[in-house]
Amino acid sequence: MPPTLEVECTSDDCEIDMFELHYTYDMPDDVGVEDFSCPYCGGTECLEEIQL
C-alpha cells in the first residue's frame, strides 16, 4: 500500500485537529510533513507528524 502520513495542526487558531495524507508510490522518499500546509488555516510551521 502507498504511504499514509497522519498530521496534526497545533495552531491555537485552527479548528482542525488531524488529517491524513494518502499519496502514491511516485512520491519521493524524502517527502515529509514540512512539505505540506494545513488545509484549514494554511499554516506550515504548525504541522506535526503523528507517530503511532
MOMO-V213766 format. One record per pair of residues at least 4 apart in sequence whose ideal C-beta (glycine too) atoms are under 6 Angstrom apart, sorted by the first residue. I is the first residue (numbers start at 1). J is the second residue. Records with the same first field share a line. If there is no record, write none. Layout:
BEGIN
I->J + J
END
This chain:
BEGIN
2->23 + 24 + 25
4->20 + 22
5->21
6->20 + 50
7->19 + 33 + 47
8->18 + 48 + 50
9->14 + 16 + 38 + 46 + 47
10->46 + 48
11->41 + 43 + 46
14->40 + 41
16->40
23->27
27->31
31->35
33->47 + 49
37->42 + 44
38->42 + 43
END
